């Protein structure tokens, strides 16, 4: 059945119906409007929660990137220091051999530690990027759902309460006028 035919049938029912049916129909329409509004509010609340989580993940991502950059800089400095220590070792090989071995070992240990830390941070950064991308996708999906709900609510309100509601009210007033004249 087409939209126009449904509207004509509905208008005919409204014109022929009793005031009690009209009251129950208005009550039903208001209940549907309330339910749709509650659903819209719930979707909006969920969207806000997702946005808050996105903001927290973004903050964590920025902190990890800063930490990554700090460790990368420290690692570069350690590599440079290691290179300098190695050069100095060649100059003072005779009297500093045991000391150099200790420095080399410490540098190697630190470099290994920092390499592991960098790898861990890179892995964590990739995971957070994935979570951020998923959150953004979910947020876009929720925004789309909210827009669809808004549009559906607007159309339903315009359809249910707009034309039909006022036409029915005018019919009730006209019917009441005819009754009082008789």
Secondary structure, 3 states (H helix, E strand, C coil): CCHHHHHHHHHHHHHHCCHHHHHHHHHHHHHHHHHHHHHHHHHHHHHHHHHHHHHHHHHHHHHHHHHHHHHHHHHHHHHHHHHHHHHHHHHCHHHHHHHHHHHHHHHHHHHHHHHHHHHHHHHHHHHHHHHHHHHHHHHHHHHHHHHHHHHHHHHHHHHHHHHHHHHHHHHHHHHHHHHHHC
